[in-house]
């Protein structure tokens, strides 16, 4: 089947257009960990400097990061998450948890996060209305884009 010129309208696709480029989520991880200086980001993400500069510019333009000066001479900046950037942190935490379970089944985890309660943090997606943990079989999609069903575009 050939690719369509007009794929399904989707907030996931829209979000990936901003943060789906290589290194973007790793930059956000580092900034959320408090490592917002350019040299720290180069070292901790492994991103080439030119690519990192491009990603940072895009993340700032998108309102996900903010650029704050920390030195006048020479002029240097660090990056911090905006409210929108911090709202992406649960995505990072969920990706980390998936990787811990499926890519490190031996339990040799690269990093453990501790919650304020003192226990190891393990994220769970819950329903805001009822508080139950969400499972795939509990969800029903209701497409709202004209001309689209869950199966795809309607016949023209």
N, C-alpha and C positions, 0 to 999 in steps of 0.2 A: 504494500500500500504506500503510495507517495505521501510525502509530508504535505500538510495543508498550509496555505498562505496565512490562514487565520486559525491558530490553535485555540483551544478552550480558554476563555477568559478566566483568570485564576489568580488569587492573591499570592499563592505559593510562587507562581512564575514571576509575578511582579516583585516579590521580595527577593527572589534569586537574581533578578536583574540588578539588584543593588548589592547583595552580599554573597552571591554565588560564585564570584570570580575567585580563582586560586589566591589564597592567602588572606582574603577579606575576613573570614570568620576567625582565622588565627590571629589577625591583628586585633579583632574585637576581644578574643580570649585574653590576649596580653594586656590590653588596656583595662579590661575588667579586673585583672590581677594586679593592676597598679603599675604596669610597665609601659608607660606611654611615650618615652623618649625614643627618637628615631633609631639610635644605635642599639637600644634594647630590643626594639621591634625587629631590626635586621637580624640580630643575634638569635632571638628566641623563636622567630618564625622561619628563618632560613630563606627569606625572600630576597631576591636581588634588589639592590638599592633603587634602581630606576622603576621597577615594578611596584615596590613598596610605596614610593612617592606617588605614583599614579593611584594606587588603591587608597592611600590616605586622603588625597585630594577628593576622590569620589565619595568616600565615606563622610568627609566634612561637608561637601556640597549636598549630600543626601540628608544631612541633619542627624547622622548616627554618631558622629564624633565631633568634638569641638577642639580647636587649636588654641592653646594657652601659652603665652611667652613665659619662659623660666630664666632667661638670660638676655640682658640688653646687649652686651658686647662680649663675644659675638652674639648676634640675635639668634636665639634658639627657642624651639617650641616643644611642648609635650602635648600629647593627645589624651583626651578624657572622653568617656562616654556621655552622651546627652541622655535625657530621659528616654528617648526612642532607642538609643543604644543599649541602655540598661534593660529595656523591655525585650531585647533579643537575648539576654542572658539565659533565660529558661531554655531557649533553643540550644544554646551551647551546652547547658547542663544535661539536657536530654540526649544530645549527640554523644557526650562523654559517657553517660550511663550505658548507652547502646554499645559503644566501643569497649567499655569495661566488660560487659557481658559476653559479647560475641567475638572480640578480637584478643581478649586477655582472659580466656576461661580458666587459666591456671591460677588466677588471683594475683599475679604479679602486675599490679596497677601502676602506671606511670605517675599518678597523682591521686590523692584522696582529699576530699573536701570535708571539713568539719562544720557542722551546723552550730549555731549559737547554743543549742541545747547540750552540746558536747558529744553528740553522736555523729557517726559518719553520715554525710548527706547522700541520700538516694532519691532522686526526683521521681515524682509520679504525676501523671496528668489526671486531674479531677474535674468533674463537672461543677461549674460555679453555682448552679441552681440547687443540686442535691448533695454535692460533696462526694459522690461515689467516684471511685477510680474508673477511668474510661477504658473500655475494651473495644476492639474493632467491631465486634458483633452488636454493640450497643448503639452504633451510629447509623443514621440514614441521611444520605445527601439529598438536598433539594436545590437543584440548579436554578438560579435566578437570572441568568443571562439569556436574553431573547435568542431563540433558535437553538438552544442547547438542552439536552437531556443528560442523565448520568452516563448513557452509552455513547454520547457524542452529539455532533450537530444533527439537527432535524433536516429532513429532505427539503430542498428548496422548491 
